[in-house]
Amino acid sequence: MHRDKDRYLSIILISPSILAVLIFVYGFIAWSVRVSLSQWKGLNPDYTWAGLTNYINLFSDPRFLVDVRNTLIFTGVFVIGCILLGFILAVMLDQGLRGEGFFRSLFLFPMAISYIVTGVVWRWLMNPAEGDRLSGFNLLFSYLHLDFLINKWHTTETWGIAAIALAAIWQMSGYTMAIYLAGLRSIPDELREAARIDGASEFQIYRHIILPLLSPVTLSALIILGHMSLKVFDLIIAVAGKQLPLDVPAIYMWQTTFDGLFYGRGAAIGILLLVSVAILIIPYIRYTLRTEAQQ
């Protein structure tokens, strides 16, 4: 009797949260799906059935194709850069350096800054001005007589989005470092010592022992960074504003919905973003649950 009472009490306590999630998450997702299948354009709601027309039109829209290309470039540069830099920083801190706590906090500090602040600072650092108006990195390269490194950064055709990914790498590489450092600290020292006794070099230890054991950490970093890159919006707006060469689906969705009042197409872009994130995250969740069940 007492156990049943506790069960009912638990259900009552968590029911407001469950109801809020059902309404404000899944309910709004369902409503967005319905809007994406409608002809709604303008301030007055129009739920006239349009089927998959909005989705089909998107994949024949040159702007959306540019968005997809920019997202792929941004994701590739951002994810690879964060993983490489984060792993290198973690390996350096794992050597027992003096002042490790200070450096760990220093590397993690950018993560506490919003993308808007990061974008404003990096907009100045990546100022594409030339001649007497040099500033930021270009001015630094000029002082160091590295003029061949002076470039137009995010205003460069095609690869300008990769320059903005550098700001994201700066902000999130510390987080990746923390993940890898936790993984390195969880590996028993006995494994390394046994490998050294067998004559393995440090490079061989990292290649054949450390990296394979860190594969779950790398997978987690890929998933987290990957889903963040798919939703990038504020960083690009803060650095460069609304420019077609730097356009991504989130910016297109904002302009289509709130500037163009084409709610049907805006909802379709939002659903495609949701599906892309789900494709990335759901297999990882299933893998994690399966691993925990096996343990």
C-alpha positions as CSV (number, residue, x, y, z in Angstrom):
1,M,0.0,0.0,0.0
2,H,2.8,2.4,0.9
3,R,4.6,1.5,-2.3
4,D,1.6,2.3,-4.4
5,K,1.2,5.6,-2.6
6,D,4.8,6.6,-3.4
7,R,4.3,5.6,-7.0
8,Y,1.2,7.8,-7.4
9,L,2.9,10.6,-5.6
10,S,5.9,10.4,-8.0
11,I,3.6,10.4,-11.0
12,I,1.8,13.5,-9.7
13,L,5.1,15.3,-9.1
14,I,6.5,14.7,-12.5
15,S,3.2,15.1,-14.5
16,P,3.6,18.9,-14.9
17,S,7.0,18.4,-16.5
18,I,5.7,15.7,-18.7
19,L,2.7,17.8,-19.8
20,A,5.0,20.8,-20.5
21,V,7.3,18.7,-22.7
22,L,4.4,17.2,-24.6
23,I,2.9,20.6,-25.3
24,F,5.9,22.8,-25.8
25,V,8.2,20.3,-27.5
26,Y,6.3,17.6,-29.2
27,G,3.2,19.6,-29.7
28,F,5.0,22.4,-31.4
29,I,7.0,20.0,-33.5
30,A,3.7,18.5,-34.7
31,W,2.3,22.0,-35.4
32,S,5.5,22.9,-37.3
33,V,5.1,19.8,-39.4
34,R,1.5,20.7,-40.2
35,V,2.5,24.3,-41.2
36,S,5.3,22.9,-43.4
37,L,2.7,21.0,-45.4
38,S,0.5,24.1,-45.9
39,Q,0.5,27.1,-48.2
40,W,0.7,29.6,-45.4
41,K,2.2,32.9,-46.7
42,G,1.4,36.1,-45.0
43,L,0.2,37.2,-41.5
44,N,-3.1,35.4,-41.8
45,P,-2.9,31.6,-41.2
46,D,-3.5,29.5,-44.2
47,Y,-3.6,25.8,-43.6
48,T,-4.5,24.8,-47.2
49,W,-2.9,21.5,-47.9
50,A,0.3,21.7,-50.0
51,G,1.8,18.3,-49.4
52,L,5.5,18.1,-49.9
53,T,5.6,21.1,-52.2
54,N,7.6,23.2,-49.8
55,Y,10.2,20.5,-49.3
56,I,10.5,19.8,-53.1
57,N,10.8,23.5,-53.8
58,L,13.6,23.8,-51.3
59,F,15.8,21.2,-53.0
60,S,15.4,23.0,-56.3
61,D,16.1,26.4,-54.7
62,P,19.7,27.6,-55.5
63,R,19.9,29.5,-52.2
64,F,19.1,26.4,-50.2
65,L,21.7,24.4,-52.1
66,V,24.3,27.1,-51.2
67,D,23.1,26.7,-47.5
68,V,23.7,23.0,-47.6
69,R,27.2,23.5,-49.1
70,N,28.1,26.1,-46.5
71,T,26.8,23.8,-43.7
72,L,29.0,21.0,-44.9
73,I,32.1,23.2,-45.2
74,F,31.4,24.7,-41.8
75,T,30.8,21.4,-40.1
76,G,33.9,19.7,-41.6
77,V,36.3,22.6,-40.6
78,F,34.7,23.1,-37.2
79,V,34.4,19.4,-36.1
80,I,37.9,18.4,-37.4
81,G,39.5,21.6,-36.0
82,C,38.0,21.2,-32.6
83,I,38.8,17.5,-32.3
84,L,42.5,17.9,-33.4
85,L,43.1,21.0,-31.3
86,G,41.2,19.7,-28.3
87,F,43.1,16.4,-28.4
88,I,46.5,18.1,-28.6
89,L,45.6,20.4,-25.7
90,A,44.4,17.4,-23.7
91,V,47.6,15.5,-24.3
92,M,49.7,18.5,-23.3
93,L,47.8,18.9,-20.0
94,D,48.0,15.2,-19.4
95,Q,51.8,15.5,-19.0
96,G,51.5,16.8,-15.5
97,L,52.4,20.4,-16.4
98,R,52.8,22.9,-13.5
99,G,49.8,25.2,-13.4
100,E,47.5,22.7,-15.1
101,G,44.5,24.1,-13.3
102,F,45.1,27.6,-14.7
103,F,45.6,26.4,-18.2
104,R,42.6,24.1,-18.1
105,S,40.4,27.1,-17.0
106,L,42.0,29.3,-19.6
107,F,41.2,26.9,-22.4
108,L,37.7,26.4,-21.1
109,F,36.9,30.1,-20.7
110,P,35.9,30.8,-24.3
111,M,33.0,28.3,-23.9
112,A,31.5,30.5,-21.3
113,I,31.2,33.4,-23.9
114,S,28.1,33.6,-26.1
115,Y,28.5,33.2,-29.9
116,I,27.4,36.8,-30.3
117,V,30.3,38.1,-28.2
118,T,32.7,35.8,-30.0
119,G,31.4,36.9,-33.3
120,V,31.8,40.6,-32.5
121,V,35.4,40.1,-31.4
122,W,36.3,37.9,-34.4
123,R,34.7,40.3,-36.8
124,W,37.4,42.8,-35.8
125,L,40.1,40.1,-35.8
126,M,39.2,39.0,-39.3
127,N,38.8,42.5,-40.7
128,P,39.3,42.0,-44.5
129,A,40.4,45.7,-45.0
130,E,43.8,46.1,-46.8
131,G,46.4,48.9,-47.2
132,D,46.5,51.5,-44.4
133,R,43.3,50.1,-42.8
134,L,44.8,46.8,-41.7
135,S,43.7,45.5,-38.3
136,G,43.3,42.3,-36.4
137,F,45.1,39.2,-37.8
138,N,46.1,41.0,-41.0
139,L,47.9,43.7,-39.1
140,L,49.6,41.1,-36.9
141,F,50.8,39.3,-40.1
142,S,52.1,42.6,-41.5
143,Y,54.1,43.3,-38.3
144,L,55.6,39.8,-38.5
145,H,56.4,40.2,-42.2
146,L,54.1,37.4,-43.1
147,D,52.3,39.3,-45.8
148,F,51.5,36.1,-47.7
149,L,49.0,35.2,-44.9
150,I,47.0,38.4,-45.2
151,N,43.6,37.5,-46.7
152,K,40.0,38.6,-46.9
153,W,38.9,36.0,-44.4
154,H,35.1,35.6,-44.4
155,T,34.7,37.7,-47.5
156,T,36.6,35.1,-49.6
157,E,34.4,33.5,-52.2
158,T,33.3,29.9,-51.5
159,W,35.5,29.3,-48.5
160,G,34.6,32.4,-46.5
161,I,32.4,30.2,-44.3
162,A,35.5,28.2,-43.3
163,A,37.0,31.4,-41.8
164,I,34.0,31.8,-39.5
165,A,34.5,28.2,-38.4
166,L,37.8,29.3,-37.0
167,A,36.0,31.5,-34.4
168,A,33.8,28.5,-33.5
169,I,36.9,26.3,-33.1
170,W,38.4,28.9,-30.8
171,Q,35.3,28.8,-28.6
172,M,34.6,25.0,-28.5
173,S,38.1,23.5,-28.6
174,G,38.4,23.9,-24.9
175,Y,35.3,21.9,-24.3
176,T,36.7,19.2,-26.6
177,M,39.9,19.3,-24.6
178,A,38.0,18.7,-21.4
179,I,36.3,15.7,-22.8
180,Y,39.5,14.2,-24.1
181,L,41.3,15.0,-20.8
182,A,38.7,13.1,-18.8
183,G,39.1,10.2,-21.2
184,L,42.9,10.2,-20.9
185,R,42.7,10.3,-17.1
186,S,40.4,7.3,-17.1
187,I,43.0,5.1,-18.9
188,P,45.1,3.1,-16.3
189,D,48.8,4.0,-16.2
190,E,49.5,0.3,-16.1
191,L,48.7,-0.1,-19.8
192,R,51.2,2.6,-20.8
193,E,53.9,1.2,-18.5
194,A,53.4,-2.3,-19.9
195,A,53.7,-1.0,-23.4
196,R,56.9,0.9,-22.5
197,I,58.4,-2.2,-21.0
198,D,57.6,-4.0,-24.3
199,G,59.6,-1.4,-26.1
200,A,56.7,0.7,-27.6
201,S,57.5,4.4,-28.3
202,E,55.2,7.1,-27.1
203,F,53.8,7.5,-30.6
204,Q,53.0,3.8,-30.8
205,I,51.4,3.9,-27.4
206,Y,49.0,6.7,-28.5
207,R,48.3,5.1,-31.8
208,H,47.7,1.6,-30.8
209,I,46.5,2.0,-27.2
210,I,45.3,5.5,-26.3
211,L,43.4,6.4,-29.5
212,P,41.5,3.1,-29.7
213,L,40.4,3.5,-26.0
214,L,39.3,7.1,-26.7
215,S,37.1,6.1,-29.6
216,P,33.9,6.5,-27.5
217,V,35.1,10.0,-26.4
218,T,35.7,10.9,-30.1
219,L,32.3,9.7,-31.0
220,S,30.7,11.8,-28.3
221,A,32.7,14.8,-29.5
222,L,31.6,14.2,-33.1
223,I,28.0,14.1,-32.2
224,I,28.0,17.1,-29.9
225,L,30.0,19.3,-32.2
226,G,28.2,18.0,-35.3
227,H,24.7,18.9,-34.1
228,M,26.0,22.3,-32.9
229,S,27.3,23.1,-36.4
230,L,24.1,22.2,-38.1
231,K,22.2,24.8,-36.1
232,V,24.8,27.7,-36.4
233,F,23.1,31.1,-36.7
234,D,24.2,33.8,-34.2
235,L,28.0,33.5,-34.9
236,I,27.6,34.1,-38.6
237,I,25.1,37.0,-38.0
238,A,27.6,38.6,-35.5
239,V,30.6,38.2,-37.8
240,A,29.2,39.0,-41.3
241,G,25.5,39.7,-41.0
242,K,23.1,38.4,-43.7
243,Q,25.1,37.6,-46.8
244,L,24.2,35.0,-49.3
245,P,27.8,33.6,-49.7
246,L,27.7,32.9,-45.9
247,D,24.1,31.8,-45.8
248,V,23.1,28.6,-43.8
249,P,19.7,27.0,-43.3
250,A,19.0,28.7,-39.9
251,I,19.5,32.1,-41.4
252,Y,17.4,31.2,-44.5
253,M,14.6,29.9,-42.1
254,W,14.7,33.2,-40.2
255,Q,14.5,35.4,-43.2
256,T,11.9,33.3,-44.9
257,T,9.6,33.1,-41.9
258,F,9.9,36.5,-40.3
259,D,11.1,38.8,-43.1
260,G,9.3,37.1,-46.1
261,L,6.3,35.8,-44.0
262,F,6.4,32.5,-45.9
263,Y,5.6,30.4,-42.8
264,G,5.1,27.2,-44.8
265,R,8.6,27.2,-46.3
266,G,10.2,28.4,-43.0
267,A,8.6,25.5,-41.2
268,A,9.9,23.1,-43.8
269,I,13.4,24.3,-43.3
270,G,13.0,23.9,-39.5
271,I,11.8,20.4,-39.9
272,L,14.7,19.5,-42.2
273,L,17.1,20.9,-39.6
274,L,15.3,18.8,-36.9
275,V,15.6,15.7,-39.1
276,S,19.3,16.3,-39.8
277,V,20.0,16.6,-36.1
278,A,17.9,13.5,-35.3
279,I,19.8,11.5,-37.9
280,L,23.0,12.5,-36.1
281,I,21.9,12.0,-32.5
282,I,19.5,9.1,-32.5
283,P,22.0,6.4,-33.5
284,Y,24.4,7.7,-30.8
285,I,21.6,7.5,-28.2
286,R,20.9,3.9,-29.3
287,Y,24.6,3.0,-29.1
288,T,24.9,4.5,-25.7
289,L,21.8,2.7,-24.3
290,R,23.0,-0.6,-25.8
291,T,26.5,-0.1,-24.3
292,E,25.0,0.6,-20.9
293,A,22.7,-2.4,-21.1
294,Q,25.7,-4.7,-21.9
295,Q,27.6,-3.4,-18.9
